Amino acid sequence: MLSNKGKYGLKAMTHLVGVTQPMLADDIAKDNAIPRKFLDVILMELKRAGLVSGKKGRGGGYMLARPADRITVGQVIRILEGSFAPIGCTSRTAYVPCHDCPDEAACRIRDLMMDVRDQMAMVLDNTTIQALAARQTRAQREF
């Protein structure tokens, strides 16, 4: 499940799509109903990972560090949330064996959850921040 950290990170990233001047964290927070201190932590993680750039002082703020069509939703979520794996034994980066499973290779649940992980990764890794910013909600599309 996507936590608020991941959700707020995606909101902030899509907010920065098309921005040509650095944007203050205060403005991003207000426009997206994100707690400011939490946004600061998120933006620092995204900056460390090279997805946003930050400038201090007059005229400072945040911008995307590379074009929005070259940043995927999957990248943002992995930075902020870690693995997509629904259970630890299906993670490629943070594997944790199930202590109640005597034969991982024969586990039907693990097999299904690996499919879930792979399908989720496919969707998220093939959706750019630019495409996410351009999406309309289902309710808007119906009118």
C-alpha positions as CSV (number, residue, x, y, z in Angstrom):
1,M,0.0,0.0,0.0
2,L,1.2,3.5,-0.8
3,S,1.9,5.5,2.3
4,N,1.3,9.3,2.6
5,K,5.0,9.7,2.0
6,G,4.8,8.2,-1.4
7,K,1.5,9.9,-2.2
8,Y,2.8,13.3,-1.1
9,G,6.0,12.7,-3.1
10,L,4.1,12.0,-6.2
11,K,1.9,15.1,-5.6
12,A,5.0,17.3,-5.2
13,M,6.6,15.8,-8.3
14,T,3.6,16.3,-10.5
15,H,3.2,19.9,-9.1
16,L,6.7,20.6,-10.4
17,V,6.0,19.5,-14.0
18,G,6.3,22.4,-16.3
19,V,7.7,24.8,-13.6
20,T,10.4,27.0,-15.1
21,Q,11.4,28.8,-11.9
22,P,12.3,27.3,-8.6
23,M,9.1,26.8,-6.5
24,L,9.0,27.3,-2.7
25,A,8.2,24.3,-0.6
26,D,5.6,26.4,1.2
27,D,3.7,26.9,-2.0
28,I,3.9,23.2,-3.0
29,A,2.7,22.2,0.5
30,K,-0.2,24.7,0.5
31,D,-1.3,23.8,-3.0
32,N,-1.3,20.1,-2.3
33,A,-2.4,20.0,1.3
34,I,0.9,18.4,2.4
35,P,2.3,19.1,5.9
36,R,5.3,21.4,5.3
37,K,7.8,19.6,7.6
38,F,6.9,16.3,6.0
39,L,7.3,17.8,2.5
40,D,10.8,19.0,3.5
41,V,11.9,15.5,4.4
42,I,10.4,14.1,1.1
43,L,12.0,16.8,-1.1
44,M,15.4,16.2,0.6
45,E,15.2,12.5,-0.2
46,L,14.2,13.2,-3.8
47,K,17.0,15.8,-4.1
48,R,19.5,13.2,-2.7
49,A,18.3,10.8,-5.4
50,G,18.8,13.4,-8.1
51,L,15.1,13.8,-9.1
52,V,14.7,17.4,-7.9
53,S,17.1,20.2,-7.5
54,G,17.0,22.7,-4.7
55,K,18.3,26.3,-4.5
56,K,18.6,28.2,-1.2
57,G,18.1,31.9,-0.8
58,R,16.4,34.6,-2.8
59,G,14.8,33.1,-5.9
60,G,15.3,29.6,-4.4
61,G,13.1,26.6,-4.3
62,Y,12.7,23.3,-6.0
63,M,12.5,22.2,-9.6
64,L,12.6,18.8,-11.3
65,A,16.3,17.9,-11.9
66,R,15.5,16.3,-15.3
67,P,12.7,16.3,-17.8
68,A,9.4,15.0,-16.4
69,D,9.2,12.5,-19.2
70,R,12.4,10.9,-18.0
71,I,11.2,10.3,-14.4
72,T,8.9,7.4,-13.7
73,V,6.4,6.9,-10.9
74,G,8.3,3.7,-10.1
75,Q,11.5,5.6,-9.4
76,V,9.8,8.0,-7.1
77,I,8.0,5.3,-5.1
78,R,11.2,3.2,-4.8
79,I,13.1,6.2,-3.4
80,L,10.4,7.1,-0.9
81,E,8.8,3.7,-0.1
82,G,11.4,1.0,-1.0
83,S,10.3,-2.2,-2.6
84,F,7.0,-2.8,-4.4
85,A,6.8,-6.3,-3.0
86,P,3.5,-7.1,-1.2
87,I,5.3,-9.6,1.0
88,G,9.0,-9.8,2.0
89,C,9.8,-13.0,0.3
90,T,8.9,-11.5,-3.1
91,S,11.2,-8.4,-2.8
92,R,14.2,-8.1,-5.1
93,T,15.9,-5.5,-3.0
94,A,14.8,-6.2,0.6
95,Y,14.1,-10.0,0.6
96,V,12.9,-11.4,3.9
97,P,12.0,-15.1,4.1
98,C,8.6,-16.2,5.5
99,H,9.3,-18.1,8.7
100,D,6.1,-20.1,8.3
101,C,6.9,-21.4,4.8
102,P,8.7,-24.7,4.6
103,D,9.1,-24.7,0.8
104,E,9.3,-21.2,-0.8
105,A,9.5,-22.7,-4.3
106,A,6.2,-24.5,-3.9
107,C,4.4,-21.6,-2.2
108,R,1.3,-20.6,-4.1
109,I,0.9,-17.4,-2.2
110,R,4.5,-16.3,-3.0
111,D,4.0,-17.2,-6.7
112,L,0.8,-15.0,-6.9
113,M,2.5,-12.1,-5.0
114,M,5.4,-12.2,-7.4
115,D,2.9,-11.7,-10.2
116,V,1.4,-8.8,-8.3
117,R,4.8,-7.3,-7.8
118,D,5.8,-7.6,-11.4
119,Q,2.5,-6.2,-12.7
120,M,2.7,-3.3,-10.4
121,A,6.3,-2.6,-11.4
122,M,5.3,-2.7,-15.0
123,V,2.6,-0.1,-14.6
124,L,4.6,2.2,-12.3
125,D,7.8,1.9,-14.3
126,N,6.0,2.7,-17.6
127,T,4.2,5.8,-16.2
128,T,6.2,9.0,-16.2
129,I,5.6,11.9,-13.9
130,Q,4.6,13.9,-17.0
131,A,2.0,11.4,-17.9
132,L,0.7,11.3,-14.3
133,A,0.5,15.1,-14.2
134,A,-1.5,15.0,-17.5
135,R,-4.1,12.4,-16.2
136,Q,-7.5,13.5,-15.4
137,T,-9.6,11.9,-12.7
138,R,-12.2,9.4,-13.7
139,A,-14.9,11.9,-12.6
140,Q,-13.5,14.6,-14.9
141,R,-13.4,12.3,-17.9
142,E,-17.1,11.4,-17.5
143,F,-18.2,15.0,-18.2
